[in-house]
Amino acid sequence: MASNQRGPVIKSAPSGGARLVQRVIDRLKKRPNAVEAVGASPIALDRLESKLMVELPPSLRAFLAFDYTFSTLGKRFHGRGRFGTDPVTPRPRITSVRKLAEAKTDLGWTDSRIRAKVVRLPGLPGQPWNALYLGEARRDGELPILGLENEDTNVRVYVRYTAFDLYLCDQSGLLALNETQRLDDLESHVAANPELGSGEEEDDGETDY
């Protein structure tokens, strides 16, 4: 499902990781709330990786070095500060897709069988929730972003973006991506994480969403 943000529709899927994120950062720096942005140091980001037990995708690491709490996206976005509110002491809110489904809607449940842990990312009201998948990275170091959307109590979990930079460009309104562009090189993720294709889950009952 496409974001309701508006931007120029590009003809081919973007690539560039941190370079593409820099384009978003340059745009966000022009917003009045850019003064609220506090970035994390390389040492703090290393600490965050230790807590997540995965290496941060290069594009996500570049953005967190600029705005650790996603404040520049604006107050309309829900799910900000999921890596903690202080970049000096990272506190990621690691959870599972089952716990997110329960929080997504009253009596929410999912038949997704994804085992890997996730961290919710910011999103606009009325749009699918976004969650960083903490599985095996693609060869470029990127991790997929899962989408969660519900019909009544049933919550569907699926790969919404194949890299953080695609998520950020679409959500910020820099670029309007179609489904093919959002799922660029999905095969590499599925090869590294077969559960993304079959949707297996193992519930350990995690914490906060």
Secondary structure, DSSP 8 states (H G I E B T S, - for coil): ---S----B-SS----THHHHHHHHHHHTTSGGGGG-----HHHHHHHHHHHTS---HHHHHHHTT-TT-GGG-TT-BSTTTT-S-TTS----EE-HHHHHHHHSTT-B------S-EEEE-B-TTS-EEEEE-S---TTS---EEEEEEETTEEEEEEEESSHHHHHHHHHTS-B--HHHHTTTHHHHHHH-THHHH-----------
